């Protein structure tokens, strides 16, 4: 009988104490502002639809991102009239009124025809969005003379 009590004390008691300690630490951490438990860390790999010109395509954009994963995209231009033009990428926060710019980059003189390259050339667009919500990404390509513009728009969630 003494052996059973000793086995209970040695094997079961540490498990109970560990669970109680873990619950207390986790509840304290999750009780802090801007903390949440993300049990499903899988990112949806489905590409969102892109209304706008068919000559400009946003590539590698996902439907949803977690806060720690950067929004990294490339852009494909299918119209050679925009070779060596300027590319602008803007992310808008749709949960604010009026919508606010969450991130914005400009890439100048993007000459893509010679190598059939994705844009931006010799650079990357990669932004970490730190606020949960709905966002709109707008890619805009202007020709070399700033006379013509093509635009693609898409939505994603963080």
N, C-alpha and C positions, 0 to 999 in steps of 0.2 A: 504494500500500500504506500509506503514511503517513497518507493521508486516511481510510482505513478504520479505522485504529487511533485516529485523532483522533475520528472519528464514534462509535466504540464508547465511547471515554472520555467524550465529551460527552453522549451520549444514554442509553446503557445503564447506565453506572456510577451515575448519580444515582438511577435507578429501583431498582437493587439496594440501594443505601444507604438509600433511603426505606423500602423494605419491611423491611429489617433493623431500622431504627430504630422503625418502627411496631410490629413484632412484639415488640420489647423493651419498649416503653412499655406496650402492651396486656397483656403477660404480667405486668408489674409491678403494674398497676392491678388486674387480676383476681386476683392473688395476695393482695391485701389482704382482711381479714375483711369479711363482709357485702357483698361485691361479686359480681355475676353479670352475664353477658352475655345480654340479652334480645333475641334476634333477631326474635321474633314479638311485636310490640307491639300486636297487634290484640286488642281486648277483645271477649269473647263477649257478644253483645247479647241472647241468649236469657234470658227472665225465669225465675227459679227458681220451683218450685212453692211454695205457701204453705198449709200445713196450719193449721187453726184456724177461727175464726169467719168466715163469709162476709160479715159486716157490716163488716169492716175489711180493707182491701187495701193492701199495700205496693206503691208504684209506683216505677218507675225503678231498681229493684235489679237488678244484673247477676249472673251466675254467678261471675265472677272479676274481680279488679282487680289492677293492678300497684301497687307500693308508693307511687308518686308520684301516683296518681289517687285523689281523695277518694271515699268512699262517700256519695253524696248521694241521699236518698230523699224522697218525699212519701207521705202516707197519705190514703186515701180512706175515709170513713165512710159507710155506706149505711143507717144507722139514726138517725133524728132524735131518739130518746130520749137519745142521747149528746151532743146539742148543748150547747155551753158547758161541756163536761167537760174533764178533764185528760188529756193525751197523754204517755206515757212511751215512750222509744225506748232500748233497751239492746242493745249488741253484746257477745257473749260469745266468748272464746277457747276453742274446743273442744279445742285441743291441750294444755290444762293440766287437771290433775285435783286438786281439783274445778275446774270451769270458772270462769274469772276474767272479770270485767267489763273489756272493752277500751275501751268508751266508753259514756256514758250521758247523756241529756238529758231534761228534763221541760219541757213546755209547758202552761201553765195557762190555763183559761177559753178554750178553743178553740171559739168560736161559728161554726159553718160553714154552718148551714141557710140563713141569709139570702142568702148569695152562692153557695151550692153550691160551696164552696172546698175545695181540697186542704189538708191540714194539714202542717206547722204554719203557722198564719196569720201573715203579716207576719214570717216568720222562715224559716230553712232548717236542715235537719239535714245537715251535711256534716262527715265525719270522715276523716282520713287514718290508715290503719292501717299502722304501720311495721314490723310483724313478719309474715313469711310464715307461712301456716297456714290452718286451717279455722275459720270463724266462723259464729255464729248471731246473727241479728238478731231481736229480739222487740219488737213494737209493742203497746202496751197502752193502751186508752182506757177511762177511768172516767167514769161519768155525773156530773152536777153534784152529786149528793148522796153520791157514793162508795159507792153501793149495788150497782151492777152494773158488770161489766167485760167487755170483749171483747178478744180477743188474736189476733194473727197472728204466725207464726214462719216464718223462711226461713233458708237456709244459703247461704254464698258463700265463695270462696277468695281469698286474697291471694297 
